[in-house]
Amino acid sequence: MLGLLAGIAHWLRIAAFMLAPASLLTPFSYLQMVRATLLGYLVFGQLPDRRSGVGMVIIVASGVLLAVLERRRARMGRNFP
């Protein structure tokens, strides 16, 4: 059952990327980190260690920075940051 549900989830994710730009779907990837952290705490009583937390912050910060730069570039009508 887990394999079937995971396969369906992957298929739906691929379909979403075919229908929408990646910049629109990226925040959902960040929500996966939040859900995994929350589920890890609720089910196992564990939080990510310091290194994992720093890695998550770097990933989210770089995604937010890219989104801001992309929006600014689109507003200015240029093809470079």
N, C-alpha and C positions, 0 to 999 in steps of 0.2 A: 504494500500500500504506500509506503514511504517513497519507493522508487517511482511509482505511478504519479503521485502528487508532485514530486520534484521534477519529473519530466514535463508535466503540464505547466508547472510554474516557469520552467525554462522556456518552453514554447511560447507562453504568454509574454515573457520578457522580450524575447526576440521579436515577436509581433509588435510590441510597443515601440521598439527601436526602429522598426520598419515604418511605422506610422507617424512618429514624432521625432523631433530633433533631440540629440543626446543631451543638449544643455537643459532641456525641459525635464528629462528623466533623471538627471544626476542627483537631485535632492532626495529621490527615493533610495538611492544607494547609501546616502548619509543616514537616512532613517533606519536602514538595516543595522548600522553600528549601534544606534541608540536602542533599538529593539533587542539586539543580542546582549548588550550590556545589562539592560533591564531584566531580560529573561535569565541571564546568568546569575544575577543577584537574587531574583525571586525564587528560582528553582534550586540553585546550588549555594546561595549565600556568598558568592564571590564577586568581587569587582576587578576590573582589569588592573594590572600592576602599572607602575609609573611609566615604564617604557611603552607599554601599549597605549596608555593615555596620551603620551606625547606624540606617538605615531598617529593616533586618531585626530588629534588637534592639527597636526601638519597636513593630513589629508583633507580635512574639512576646510582649513584656512586656504590651502592652494585652490580648492574648488571654488570657494567664494571669491578669491582674488581673480581667478580666470573668468568667472561670471561677470564681475564688475568691469573688468577690462573689455570683455566682449560686448557688453552693453554700451560702454562708452564708445568703443570703436564703431558699433552700429549706429549710434546717434550722430557721430561725426562723419559717417559715410566714408571712412577710410578702411583700407585693407591691412593696416598694421597698427600695433598698439601705440 
